[in-house]
Amino acid sequence: MFNVTTRKVLAGEADAVFRFVADQTNAPRWQSGLHQVRRLTSGPLGVGTEHEFTRIFAGRVLTSRNRFVRFEPGHLVEFEVPGAWLSGRASYVVEPVAEGTRLISRMQFTAQGAWRVLEPILRLLMARDATRDEARLAAIFASAAAQNSTVSPQGPANNRPLAGAAAKQLEVEESREMNTGPIHADARAGRPRARAAALSILIGAFLGITWAAGFRAFMAEIAGPESTFGWYATFGAVLGGAGIVGGLLGWADHIRRTGGRPHWRWLALSPLILGLSPLTVPGTLAALAQGIGTAGMAVAIIAIGLGYAFGGRGRAWLRAVIGVIAAAAAVALVAFTPLISEGRISFNDPRGAWAGTLALCSIMVLGLATSIPFRPVHPSTQAADAPPPPIKNKTPTPG
């Protein structure tokens, strides 16, 4: 679990600020990465109000709902956000101050599954996005104050455009970030997708290097005193190759969650790099001719077979057959460890059992990662990947 709290003073009356931020159909106009918000309930805002939203966060497309659980008009709104991989609560508190209105945003989220290890990174990303979004919101209200007008939603019930001065200010602020002058809707949509892809690749590379460092410990256990480490052999060929594989699989995960791309499923062959990259180490080809150094390619082929079995696409009987063959090959590869190590490893002692468990689990984890390109394209990302509607400037109607 992690918490993020931000505070920002806005130029506007507390009631106006509260009405604007509590109406979450306005959120795509000032929150980056948020593509769509749709209110699911009718009637005035209050406890029980529900919204459906689609956004990109931490390289993943998040489509979920939120539900208001506390609502104090003009002061506080709190809502819960269930999710498959990230869930929690968030709230907005509005307080009048001498300079205008203080907006306090509080978020408390918990990552699910393997994402829990990345909660410190997720917290930093959420805090960065919240700070940036509130700066954009402050610019909107500052512009409205300069125009001696109010920021009020107008237009359709869902994803309403802002009033003229506010919409113009938002466009200027986003253009300033891009440093390219006035921007278009496709540019606004492309930025979060590019950031999400880069983050997925970086996370994949990090996990790939972590996996390889663990598997290298198993390799050292097999070789015993003859195991050697080298700057290029270890960090370039082994860890570097695994980092490339992880980055490619992370990219595949982003593609899968954003509608797919032509020929993207060929990324399922990326584990073969684990068997090819060590061949760039001088002297490896000579050893390969004697049958030494083939385990990396065997692990890669087994992982691809497991990935196809875990992927959930294709004929069920074929996936079952390939999965059984790949799993049997993984068990056999680990079972031959005592023979390959020339008796240095024995499954009868705790150290040998640890080495065997490490090897088998590492192969299975690689198989799960390799299943990403085999999995179905995320069905909810087709609409999410489409660019949001352009911001239209409207002249505020005197009220």
C-alpha positions as CSV (number, residue, x, y, z in Angstrom):
1,M,0.0,0.0,0.0
2,F,1.2,3.5,-0.7
3,N,-0.2,7.0,-0.1
4,V,0.1,10.2,-2.1
5,T,-1.1,13.6,-0.8
6,T,-0.8,16.9,-2.7
7,R,-1.9,20.5,-2.0
8,K,-2.5,23.3,-4.4
9,V,-4.0,26.8,-4.0
10,L,-6.3,27.7,-6.8
11,A,-7.6,31.2,-7.8
12,G,-11.3,30.7,-7.4
13,E,-14.1,30.4,-4.9
14,A,-14.3,27.1,-2.9
15,D,-17.7,26.3,-4.1
16,A,-16.7,26.7,-7.8
17,V,-13.6,24.6,-7.3
18,F,-15.5,21.8,-5.6
19,R,-18.2,21.7,-8.2
20,F,-15.6,21.5,-10.9
21,V,-13.4,18.7,-9.5
22,A,-16.3,16.7,-8.0
23,D,-17.9,16.5,-11.4
24,Q,-15.4,13.9,-12.7
25,T,-16.6,14.2,-16.3
26,N,-14.4,17.3,-16.3
27,A,-11.3,15.3,-15.4
28,P,-10.1,14.5,-18.9
29,R,-9.6,18.2,-19.4
30,W,-6.9,18.5,-16.7
31,Q,-5.7,15.0,-15.9
32,S,-3.0,13.6,-18.2
33,G,-3.5,10.1,-19.5
34,L,-7.2,10.1,-18.8
35,H,-9.0,9.3,-22.0
36,Q,-12.7,9.0,-21.1
37,V,-15.0,9.4,-18.1
38,R,-18.6,8.4,-18.2
39,R,-21.2,8.8,-15.4
40,L,-23.1,5.7,-14.8
41,T,-25.7,7.0,-12.4
42,S,-28.4,9.7,-12.8
43,G,-29.4,12.5,-10.5
44,P,-27.2,14.9,-8.5
45,L,-23.8,14.1,-7.3
46,G,-23.7,12.3,-3.9
47,V,-22.9,9.1,-2.1
48,G,-23.4,6.2,-4.6
49,T,-22.5,8.2,-7.7
50,E,-20.5,6.0,-10.1
51,H,-18.2,6.7,-13.0
52,E,-16.4,4.6,-15.5
53,F,-13.0,5.7,-16.7
54,T,-10.2,4.7,-19.0
55,R,-6.7,5.9,-18.4
56,I,-3.0,5.0,-18.9
57,F,-0.9,4.7,-15.8
58,A,2.5,3.1,-15.3
59,G,2.4,1.7,-18.8
60,R,-0.9,-0.1,-18.5
61,V,-4.4,0.7,-19.7
62,L,-6.6,1.0,-16.6
63,T,-10.3,0.6,-17.3
64,S,-12.4,0.7,-14.1
65,R,-15.1,2.3,-12.1
66,N,-15.2,4.5,-9.1
67,R,-18.0,5.1,-6.6
68,F,-18.5,8.0,-4.2
69,V,-18.5,6.8,-0.6
70,R,-18.4,10.2,1.1
71,F,-19.8,13.5,-0.1
72,E,-20.0,16.8,1.7
73,P,-21.1,19.5,-0.8
74,G,-18.6,22.3,-1.2
75,H,-16.0,20.5,1.0
76,L,-15.2,16.8,0.4
77,V,-15.7,14.0,-2.0
78,E,-14.2,10.5,-1.5
79,F,-14.4,7.6,-3.9
80,E,-13.2,4.0,-4.0
81,V,-11.5,2.6,-7.2
82,P,-11.6,-1.2,-7.6
83,G,-9.2,-2.6,-10.1
84,A,-7.6,-5.9,-11.3
85,W,-4.0,-4.8,-10.6
86,L,-4.4,-1.5,-8.8
87,S,-7.2,-0.5,-6.4
88,G,-7.7,1.9,-3.5
89,R,-9.4,5.2,-2.6
90,A,-9.0,8.9,-3.4
91,S,-10.5,12.1,-2.2
92,Y,-10.6,15.8,-2.9
93,V,-10.9,18.3,0.0
94,V,-11.6,22.0,-0.7
95,E,-10.8,24.7,1.9
96,P,-11.1,28.5,1.4
97,V,-7.9,30.4,2.2
98,A,-6.9,34.0,1.8
99,E,-5.3,33.4,-1.6
100,G,-8.3,31.6,-3.0
101,T,-9.0,27.9,-2.4
102,R,-6.8,25.1,-1.3
103,L,-7.3,21.7,-3.0
104,I,-6.0,18.7,-1.1
105,S,-5.8,15.5,-3.0
106,R,-5.3,12.2,-1.1
107,M,-4.7,8.8,-2.7
108,Q,-4.3,5.4,-1.1
109,F,-3.7,2.5,-3.4
110,T,-2.6,-1.1,-3.3
111,A,-1.0,-3.0,-6.2
112,Q,-2.0,-6.6,-6.7
113,G,0.2,-9.6,-7.5
114,A,3.7,-9.1,-8.8
115,W,3.1,-5.3,-9.1
116,R,3.4,-4.9,-5.3
117,V,7.2,-5.0,-5.6
118,L,7.0,-1.9,-7.8
119,E,4.8,0.1,-5.4
120,P,7.6,2.7,-4.6
121,I,7.9,3.4,-8.4
122,L,4.1,3.6,-8.7
123,R,3.9,6.1,-5.9
124,L,6.5,8.3,-7.6
125,L,4.6,8.2,-10.8
126,M,1.3,9.0,-9.2
127,A,2.8,11.9,-7.2
128,R,4.4,13.3,-10.4
129,D,1.2,13.0,-12.4
130,A,-0.9,14.6,-9.6
131,T,1.5,17.5,-9.3
132,R,1.5,18.1,-13.0
133,D,-2.3,17.8,-13.2
134,E,-2.9,20.2,-10.4
135,A,-0.6,22.8,-12.0
136,R,-2.7,22.5,-15.2
137,L,-5.9,22.9,-13.1
138,A,-4.4,26.0,-11.4
139,A,-3.7,27.5,-14.8
140,I,-7.3,27.0,-15.8
141,F,-8.6,28.8,-12.8
142,A,-6.0,31.5,-13.0
143,S,-7.0,32.2,-16.6
144,A,-10.7,32.3,-15.6
145,A,-9.8,34.7,-12.7
146,A,-7.9,37.0,-15.1
147,Q,-10.9,37.0,-17.4
148,N,-13.1,37.8,-14.5
149,S,-15.2,34.8,-15.3
150,T,-15.9,31.4,-13.7
151,V,-14.8,27.9,-14.7
152,S,-18.0,26.0,-15.3
153,P,-18.7,22.9,-17.3
154,Q,-20.8,23.2,-20.4
155,G,-21.8,21.0,-23.3
156,P,-22.7,17.2,-23.3
157,A,-23.1,15.3,-20.0
158,N,-20.0,13.2,-20.7
159,N,-16.5,14.7,-21.1
160,R,-17.7,18.3,-21.4
161,P,-15.5,20.9,-23.0
162,L,-14.4,23.8,-20.9
163,A,-15.5,27.4,-21.2
164,G,-13.6,29.5,-23.8
165,A,-10.9,31.1,-21.6
166,A,-10.2,27.9,-19.7
167,A,-10.0,25.8,-22.8
168,K,-7.6,28.2,-24.5
169,Q,-5.4,28.2,-21.4
170,L,-5.3,24.4,-21.3
171,E,-4.3,24.3,-24.9
172,V,-1.5,26.8,-24.3
173,E,-0.2,24.9,-21.3
174,E,-0.2,21.6,-23.2
175,S,1.5,23.3,-26.2
176,R,4.2,24.7,-23.9
177,E,5.0,21.2,-22.6
178,M,5.5,20.0,-26.2
179,N,7.3,23.2,-27.2
180,T,5.7,22.9,-30.6
181,G,3.1,25.6,-30.6
182,P,-0.7,24.8,-30.9
183,I,-1.2,21.1,-30.7
184,H,-3.8,18.7,-32.2
185,A,-5.8,15.9,-30.7
186,D,-3.6,13.1,-32.1
187,A,-0.5,14.7,-30.5
188,R,-2.2,14.9,-27.2
189,A,-3.2,11.2,-27.5
190,G,0.3,10.1,-28.7
191,R,2.2,11.5,-25.8
192,P,0.8,9.3,-23.1
193,R,0.9,6.3,-25.3
194,A,4.6,6.9,-26.0
195,R,5.4,7.4,-22.3
196,A,3.4,4.3,-21.4
197,A,5.3,2.2,-24.0
198,A,8.7,3.5,-22.7
199,L,7.8,2.7,-19.1
200,S,6.6,-0.8,-20.1
201,I,9.9,-1.4,-21.8
202,L,12.0,-0.1,-18.9
203,I,10.0,-2.2,-16.4
204,G,10.4,-5.3,-18.6
205,A,14.2,-4.7,-19.0
206,F,14.5,-4.3,-15.2
207,L,12.6,-7.6,-14.5
208,G,14.6,-9.3,-17.3
209,I,17.9,-8.3,-15.7
210,T,16.7,-9.4,-12.3
211,W,15.6,-12.8,-13.7
212,A,19.0,-13.3,-15.4
213,A,20.9,-12.4,-12.2
214,G,19.1,-15.1,-10.3
215,F,19.6,-17.7,-13.1
216,R,23.3,-16.8,-13.2
217,A,23.5,-17.9,-9.6
218,F,22.2,-21.3,-10.7
219,M,24.8,-21.4,-13.5
220,A,27.5,-20.6,-11.0
221,E,26.3,-23.4,-8.8
222,I,26.6,-25.9,-11.6
223,A,30.1,-24.8,-12.7
224,G,31.4,-24.6,-9.1
225,P,34.9,-23.2,-8.7
226,E,35.3,-23.1,-12.5
227,S,32.6,-20.4,-12.8
228,T,34.1,-17.1,-13.9
229,F,32.6,-13.6,-14.2
230,G,33.6,-11.0,-16.8
231,W,32.4,-7.5,-17.6
232,Y,31.2,-8.3,-21.0
233,A,30.4,-12.0,-20.5
234,T,28.3,-11.4,-17.4
235,F,27.0,-7.9,-17.8
236,G,26.8,-7.7,-21.6
237,A,26.0,-11.2,-22.8
238,V,24.0,-12.6,-19.9
239,L,22.4,-9.7,-18.1
240,G,22.3,-7.4,-21.2
241,G,20.7,-10.1,-23.3
242,A,18.1,-10.8,-20.7
243,G,17.4,-7.0,-20.4
244,I,16.7,-6.9,-24.1
245,V,14.4,-9.9,-23.8
246,G,12.5,-8.3,-20.9
247,G,12.2,-5.0,-22.7
248,L,10.8,-6.7,-25.8
249,L,8.3,-8.6,-23.7
250,G,7.4,-5.4,-21.8
251,W,6.8,-3.7,-25.2
252,A,4.6,-6.7,-26.2
253,D,2.5,-6.2,-23.0
254,H,2.0,-2.5,-23.9
255,I,1.0,-3.5,-27.5
256,R,-1.4,-6.1,-26.3
257,R,-3.1,-3.6,-24.0
258,T,-3.4,-0.9,-26.6
259,G,-5.1,-2.7,-29.4
260,G,-2.3,-4.8,-31.0
261,R,0.0,-4.1,-34.0
262,P,0.8,-5.9,-37.2
263,H,3.2,-8.8,-36.7
264,W,3.6,-8.0,-33.0
265,R,3.3,-11.7,-31.9
266,W,6.7,-12.4,-33.4
267,L,8.0,-10.9,-30.1
268,A,7.2,-14.4,-28.6
269,L,10.6,-15.5,-30.2
270,S,12.5,-12.8,-28.2
271,P,13.7,-15.4,-25.5
272,L,16.0,-16.9,-28.3
273,I,18.2,-13.9,-27.6
274,L,19.1,-15.7,-24.3
275,G,20.7,-18.5,-26.3
276,L,22.3,-16.3,-29.0
277,S,23.8,-13.4,-26.9
278,P,26.3,-15.7,-25.1
279,L,27.7,-16.7,-28.5
280,T,29.2,-13.2,-28.9
281,V,31.6,-14.0,-26.0
282,P,35.0,-14.9,-27.5
283,G,35.7,-18.7,-27.3
284,T,32.1,-19.6,-26.9
285,L,31.7,-21.1,-30.4
286,A,34.6,-23.5,-29.8
287,A,33.0,-24.7,-26.6
288,L,29.6,-25.0,-28.3
289,A,31.1,-27.5,-30.8
290,Q,31.7,-29.7,-27.8
291,G,28.2,-29.4,-26.6
292,I,29.0,-26.8,-23.9
293,G,26.8,-23.8,-23.6
294,T,23.6,-25.1,-25.2
295,A,21.5,-24.8,-22.1
296,G,20.6,-21.2,-22.8
297,M,19.0,-22.0,-26.1
298,A,17.2,-25.0,-24.5
299,V,15.8,-22.8,-21.8
300,A,14.6,-20.3,-24.4
301,I,12.8,-23.0,-26.5
302,I,11.2,-24.5,-23.5
303,A,10.0,-21.0,-22.4
304,I,8.4,-20.4,-25.8
305,G,6.6,-23.7,-25.6
306,L,5.3,-22.8,-22.1
307,G,4.4,-19.4,-23.3
308,Y,2.2,-20.8,-26.0
309,A,0.6,-23.2,-23.5
310,F,-0.1,-20.4,-21.0
311,G,-1.2,-17.8,-23.6
312,G,-4.8,-19.0,-23.9
313,R,-5.0,-18.7,-27.7
314,G,-5.3,-21.5,-30.2
315,R,-6.6,-25.1,-30.0
316,A,-6.9,-26.2,-26.4
317,W,-5.6,-29.7,-27.2
318,L,-2.5,-28.4,-29.0
319,R,-1.7,-26.0,-26.1
320,A,-2.1,-28.9,-23.7
321,V,0.3,-31.1,-25.7
322,I,2.9,-28.5,-26.2
323,G,2.6,-27.4,-22.5
324,V,3.1,-31.0,-21.3
325,I,6.1,-31.5,-23.6
326,A,7.7,-28.1,-22.5
327,A,7.1,-28.8,-18.8
328,A,8.6,-32.3,-19.2
329,A,11.6,-30.8,-20.9
330,A,12.1,-28.3,-18.1
331,V,11.9,-31.0,-15.5
332,A,14.3,-33.2,-17.4
333,L,16.8,-30.3,-17.9
334,V,16.8,-29.7,-14.1
335,A,16.9,-33.4,-13.4
336,F,20.2,-33.7,-15.3
337,T,21.7,-31.0,-13.1
338,P,23.7,-33.4,-10.9
339,L,25.1,-35.1,-14.0
340,I,26.0,-31.8,-15.7
341,S,27.6,-30.5,-12.5
342,E,29.7,-33.7,-12.3
343,G,28.4,-34.5,-8.9
344,R,28.8,-31.1,-7.3
345,I,25.0,-30.8,-7.0
346,S,22.8,-33.4,-5.3
347,F,19.1,-33.1,-4.7
348,N,19.5,-35.1,-1.5
349,D,21.1,-32.1,0.3
350,P,19.4,-28.7,0.9
351,R,21.8,-26.8,-1.3
352,G,21.2,-29.0,-4.3
353,A,17.4,-28.9,-3.7
354,W,17.6,-25.1,-3.6
355,A,19.5,-25.0,-6.9
356,G,17.0,-27.3,-8.6
357,T,14.1,-25.2,-7.3
358,L,15.7,-22.0,-8.5
359,A,16.2,-23.4,-11.9
360,L,12.8,-24.9,-12.4
361,C,11.0,-21.8,-11.0
362,S,13.1,-19.5,-13.2
363,I,12.1,-21.5,-16.3
364,M,8.5,-21.4,-15.4
365,V,8.6,-17.6,-14.8
366,L,10.2,-17.1,-18.1
367,G,7.5,-19.2,-19.7
368,L,4.8,-17.0,-18.0
369,A,6.5,-13.8,-19.3
370,T,6.8,-15.3,-22.8
371,S,3.0,-16.0,-22.8
372,I,2.4,-12.2,-23.2
373,P,2.6,-12.2,-27.0
374,F,0.4,-15.2,-27.2
375,R,-2.4,-13.7,-25.1
376,P,-5.5,-12.1,-26.6
377,V,-5.5,-8.4,-27.2
378,H,-7.1,-6.5,-24.4
379,P,-10.7,-5.9,-25.5
380,S,-11.2,-2.6,-23.7
381,T,-8.2,-0.9,-25.3
382,Q,-9.6,-0.3,-28.7
383,A,-11.6,2.7,-27.6
384,A,-9.0,3.6,-25.0
385,D,-6.3,4.0,-27.6
386,A,-8.3,6.3,-29.7
387,P,-7.5,10.0,-29.3
388,P,-9.8,12.0,-27.1
389,P,-12.1,14.5,-28.7
390,P,-10.5,17.9,-29.5
391,I,-11.0,20.7,-27.0
392,K,-13.5,23.2,-28.4
393,N,-13.4,26.8,-27.4
394,K,-16.8,28.3,-26.4
395,T,-17.5,31.8,-25.4
396,P,-18.8,31.9,-21.8
397,T,-22.4,32.8,-21.6
398,P,-23.0,35.7,-19.2
399,G,-25.0,34.4,-16.3
